[in-house]
Amino acid sequence: MAPRRARKRAEGTASSNVFSMFDQSQIQEFKEAFTIMDQNRDGFIDKEDLRDTFAALGRINVKNEELEAMVKEAPGPINFTVFLTMFGEKLKGTDPEETILHAFKVFDTEGKGFVKADVIKEKLMTQADRFSEEEIKQMFAAFPPDVCGNLDYRNLCYIITHGEEKD
């Protein structure tokens, strides 16, 4: 009996700790996102909810395998706590801002806070976990270089680690 009670207590602690990873406004934003994705309003996100969400975003022909892979990332049915836990785990995997900055500084030999976008593109497409042309387009759409072709990597690092631009 004691091991079951201990296990239950540990499970309860794990699920409640996820709420301490985020501030109240972040939790509210995740709740809004969850509500949007829970298309049938049953309190859980399943394959059909994901299909409907993609359709609402204009992506009609999502393969069943893709949806199944997404749902399988969860340890069980995806209620709000599981949803929040999954985001917490994804965000926890992000390197600290200083680590990302140091990676970019390798290419900023003059220490100006920016690097040439074409250099970053070439490195991302030829080194380690290679980016596809589509991933490069998405990155530059989200973080466009300036008119001189420079990428402000300090701001990019801040957005990667904090999720929003500096004021």
Order of alpha helices (4+ residues) and beta strands (2+ residues): alpha-alpha-alpha-alpha-alpha-alpha-beta-alpha-alpha-beta-alpha
